[in-house]
Amino acid sequence: MVLDLRVKATDPVSTRVKAVVEQAIAPETRNAYDADTFFSDSFIQHHTEFESYDAFCRACPGEQDTIGAIQRLSADERDEFVAATTEFDTWADMKERSAVADLVTLSNA
């Protein structure tokens, strides 16, 4: 019996999983333009004192209300902000945990 089942060669989920794995391996390569990929509102709500990604950015001690403003802080200032407003000790810890959360989410997709 032959089944007429077609499989896409470039499945969007496998493409997304590959991208998330690459980000998890090297989270420092992420830039402000793709910040939404590592801080979803759900992640922010579960691991910080904020209700949304936007609220997290607005609370940043930088000049702009963006993730870029947080990234432009000195490493010490950024880590102090993260330690004071999230369950993480450092910015690197927060980004790494977010990358892992993305992997878990995509593996359940």
N, C-alpha and C positions, 0 to 999 in steps of 0.2 A: 504494500500500500504506500503510495506516495502522497505526502502531505504538501499542499500548496501554501507553504509558509514563507513569507519573504522577510528577510532580516536586513535592516538598514546597515550599511557599512559604517556610516558616521552617525551613530546614535547620540542625540543631544545629552542624554544623561551620562554616557561614558565620557563625553567631551568635558562636561562639567566636573565629573569626578577627577579626571586627569588634571584639570586646572586647579582644583582644590588641593590635590595631593602636592602639586608643584608649589603652591602657596604655603602649605604646611611645612614643607621641607625648608623653604627659604622665605619666611614671612617678611623679612626686612626689605625684600624687593618690591613690596606693594607700595603704591603711591597714593596720593590724595584722591586722584580721579577714580580709583577703584575701592575706596574706603568702604562703600556699602557692602562689599563682598566679605568683609571681615567683622563688621559690627551691625548686625541686624537689630531691629527694635526688640525682638524677642530676646536676643543675647543681652542687650543693654538692660532690659527689665529684670532678667534673672540674676545678673551679676553686678549690678550697680545700684545706686540710689536714684537713678533717673528712669523716666517712663518711656523715653524715646532716644534715638540716636541724635536727633536735633537738640533735645534738651541737654544731652551730654556735651555736645559741641558748644552750646550757648554758655554753659557753666565754665568752659575753658578759660583759664586766666590770660589767654592770648588776646590779640587785637581783633581777630575775626572770629566769627561763630562757625568755624569749619574744622574739619579734622586736620587740615593743613596748619592751622594755628597751633594745634596741640603738638604736631610734629615739629614745628619751629621752636618750641620751647627748649630750653636746655634739658639735657637728659635728667638732671636732678629735679628740675621744676616739673617735668612731665611725670616722673615717677612719684613725686609728692602728690600731684593732682590725682593720679590713678590710685595711690594708696589711701588717700583721704576719701575718695568717692566711690570706690569699687571694692570687690573682695580680693583684688590682686595687689601684690606688692610693687610690681613694676609694669611699665608699658609693654615690655617684651613678653611678660607672663600673660597679660591680657590678650595680646595679638595671637600668641600661641594657642591659648585656650579657645579663642574664637575660630582659629583654623581647624582645631580638632572638632569643635561643634559643627562646623560646616561639613567635615568628613562624615560625622555621625548622621547628620541630616540627609546628606546625599546617599549614604549607604542604605537608608531606609526608603529612598525614593523609588 
